[in-house]
Amino acid sequence: MKKVFTLALLLTVGLMSFAQTNPVSWKFTTKKIADKTYEVHLTATMESGWHLYSQTQPEDAIAMPTTFKFTANPMVTLDGAVKEKGKMEKFHDAKLGASANQYSKTVDFVQVVKVKTSVKTSLLGELTFQTCDDKKCLPPKKVPFNIPIG
């Protein structure tokens, strides 16, 4: 009985520490680049040994790409697609026969937006990402955001 309790305790502690693993932190900022035009920066910083996947993946990829969903706002227009700024790593795992476009340390996702008036507003939405290290991948995670503009 004591062994069962000890095993259950170790398993619970192990699952709790795994559930609390959060090797990616996000920072959201804006930069005015012209009259009524802003860059919105969604910057990911990964702990050492962890990586995050690009929005675009090779055909043989099994990794989940990072995605962005923006909530409609009549005061804001998206200007083009989200661009990635960082050192992309092209990874290939011969054992799995899979490739991935990934970032380590940091990546800055940039969306240019135009506002219709000089009234302050916000860009709302949700991003979804997956992160892995050399031994495991964590389940995809959704991060809501509300970024003031203006």
Order of alpha helices (4+ residues) and beta strands (2+ residues): alpha-beta-beta-beta-beta-beta-beta-beta-beta-beta-beta-beta
